[in-house]
Amino acid sequence: MTVDPELLALLVCPQTKGELELVELPQATCELLVERYREHFRDEEPVVKQGLYCAESKLVYPVISDIPVMLADEALPASSIGR
């Protein structure tokens, strides 16, 4: 699973309007996000492997089952990916 390249080209950080970079998330972070979003997926397990990183805001927006979660309140700090 991955974000559609055409969609990625259109998305920007909601806080800074900066560019986003598709990044792999650490396994521990993926597991934490699966638990957080499990209740939103009734009959399937959410898949979390990647996020969208903004260097300007230092935030990572998780991609849950191919759906970018572009809410600043749901974003992770850059330290979650070692940046």
Residue pairs with C-beta under 8 A, 6 or more apart in sequence:
1 47
1 49
1 65
1 66
2 22
2 50
2 66
3 22
3 50
3 52
3 63
3 66
3 68
4 66
7 68
8 20
8 22
8 52
11 20
11 52
11 68
11 70
12 18
12 19
12 20
13 19
13 20
13 54
13 56
13 57
13 59
13 61
14 70
14 71
14 72
15 54
15 57
15 59
15 72
16 54
16 56
16 57
18 54
18 55
18 56
18 57
19 54
19 55
20 52
20 53
20 54
20 61
21 52
21 53
21 54
21 55
22 50
22 51
22 52
22 53
22 63
23 50
23 51
23 52
23 53
23 60
23 81
24 49
24 50
24 81
25 33
25 48
25 49
25 50
25 51
25 60
25 62
25 80
25 81
26 80
26 81
26 82
29 48
29 76
29 80
29 81
30 48
30 49
33 46
33 48
33 62
33 64
34 45
34 46
34 47
34 48
37 46
37 48
37 64
38 45
38 46
40 46
40 64
41 65
44 65
46 64
46 65
47 64
47 65
47 66
48 62
48 63
48 64
48 65
49 63
50 63
51 60
51 61
51 62
51 63
51 76
51 81
52 60
52 61
52 63
52 68
52 70
53 59
53 60
53 61
53 78
53 81
53 83
54 60
54 61
55 83
57 72
57 75
58 77
58 78
58 83
59 72
59 75
59 76
59 77
59 78
60 75
60 76
60 77
60 78
60 80
60 81
61 68
61 69
61 70
61 71
61 74
61 75
61 76
62 68
62 69
62 74
62 75
62 76
63 69
69 75
